[in-house]
Amino acid sequence: MNQKKKYKLRKNAEFRVVYKKGKSFSNKFLVLYIKRNGMGINRIGISVSKKVGKSVVRSRVKRLIYESYRLNNSNLKQGYDLIVIARTTCKEQSFSVIEKSLINLYKKAGLIN
């Protein structure tokens, strides 16, 4: 089995469980939902709606969010499902702004070691 698949939330049912039973934290650019998964690893799902922009813009935003997660995952507490939702305000932002925004949400959620 591909190693990456273990670390990403892909199915609609997985997203719904986190939305329903998880806690949410938000700021100007992003919304973060977290829920314990009891697996000992973090899994991430990223949601960018069509309101953010066309497919090229949405893909760029997803890449920026995933990369900032990847670089900071080692500093996070493990065993959570995370869903990051991009708000329309993040479409013209640089990587550093997205990363600071995500770190801010991690701090609000108490995920940083």
C-alpha positions as CSV (number, residue, x, y, z in Angstrom):
1,M,0.0,0.0,0.0
2,N,1.2,3.5,-0.8
3,Q,2.6,5.2,2.3
4,K,1.0,8.6,1.5
5,K,-2.5,7.2,1.6
6,K,-2.3,6.5,5.3
7,Y,-1.6,10.1,6.1
8,K,-4.4,11.8,4.1
9,L,-8.1,11.9,4.6
10,R,-9.7,11.3,1.3
11,K,-13.2,9.8,1.8
12,N,-16.3,11.9,2.3
13,A,-17.2,9.7,5.3
14,E,-13.8,10.5,7.0
15,F,-14.4,14.2,6.5
16,R,-17.9,14.0,7.9
17,V,-16.8,12.3,11.1
18,V,-14.2,15.0,11.8
19,Y,-16.7,17.8,11.0
20,K,-19.4,16.3,13.2
21,K,-17.3,15.2,16.2
22,G,-14.2,17.4,16.0
23,K,-13.4,20.9,17.3
24,S,-12.9,23.9,15.0
25,F,-10.5,26.8,15.1
26,S,-10.4,29.6,12.6
27,N,-8.6,32.8,11.6
28,K,-8.7,35.2,8.6
29,F,-7.4,32.7,6.1
30,L,-8.1,29.1,7.3
31,V,-10.4,27.0,9.3
32,L,-9.0,23.9,11.2
33,Y,-11.0,21.0,12.4
34,I,-9.3,18.5,14.7
35,K,-10.4,15.1,16.1
36,R,-8.4,12.4,17.9
37,N,-8.0,9.3,15.7
38,G,-6.3,6.9,18.1
39,M,-3.8,5.8,15.4
40,G,-0.6,7.5,16.7
41,I,-0.2,9.4,13.4
42,N,-1.7,12.6,12.1
43,R,-3.8,12.5,9.0
44,I,-4.7,15.6,7.0
45,G,-7.5,16.5,4.7
46,I,-7.6,19.8,2.7
47,S,-10.8,21.4,1.4
48,V,-10.7,24.3,-1.0
49,S,-14.1,25.3,-2.5
50,K,-14.8,26.7,-5.9
51,K,-15.4,30.1,-4.3
52,V,-11.7,30.4,-3.8
53,G,-11.0,30.3,-7.5
54,K,-10.5,28.2,-10.6
55,S,-8.7,24.8,-10.5
56,V,-5.2,26.3,-10.9
57,V,-5.7,28.6,-7.9
58,R,-7.3,25.9,-5.8
59,S,-4.5,23.5,-6.5
60,R,-1.9,26.2,-5.6
61,V,-3.7,26.8,-2.3
62,K,-3.8,23.1,-1.5
63,R,-0.1,22.7,-2.3
64,L,0.8,25.6,0.0
65,I,-1.3,24.2,2.8
66,Y,0.0,20.7,2.4
67,E,3.7,21.9,2.3
68,S,3.3,24.0,5.4
69,Y,1.7,21.0,7.2
70,R,4.6,18.7,6.0
71,L,7.3,21.1,7.3
72,N,5.6,21.5,10.7
73,N,4.2,18.0,11.3
74,S,7.2,16.9,13.3
75,N,6.4,19.7,15.9
76,L,2.8,18.6,16.3
77,K,1.2,16.2,18.8
78,Q,0.4,12.9,17.0
79,G,-2.8,11.0,16.8
80,Y,-5.2,13.5,15.2
81,D,-7.3,13.9,12.1
82,L,-6.9,17.4,10.8
83,I,-9.0,19.1,8.2
84,V,-7.9,22.5,6.8
85,I,-10.5,24.6,4.9
86,A,-9.2,27.5,2.9
87,R,-11.1,30.7,3.0
88,T,-11.5,32.9,-0.1
89,T,-9.0,35.4,1.4
90,C,-6.1,33.0,1.1
91,K,-6.0,32.8,-2.7
92,E,-3.5,35.6,-3.3
93,Q,-1.4,35.0,-0.2
94,S,2.2,33.9,-0.1
95,F,3.5,30.6,1.4
96,S,4.8,32.4,4.5
97,V,1.4,33.9,5.2
98,I,-0.4,30.6,4.8
99,E,2.2,28.9,7.0
100,K,1.9,31.5,9.8
101,S,-1.9,31.2,9.6
102,L,-1.7,27.4,10.0
103,I,0.8,27.6,12.9
104,N,-1.5,30.1,14.6
105,L,-4.4,27.5,14.3
106,Y,-2.1,24.8,15.7
107,K,-1.4,26.9,18.7
108,K,-5.1,27.7,19.2
109,A,-5.9,24.0,19.1
110,G,-3.0,23.1,21.5
111,L,-1.4,20.8,18.9
112,I,2.2,22.2,19.1
113,N,4.5,20.2,21.4
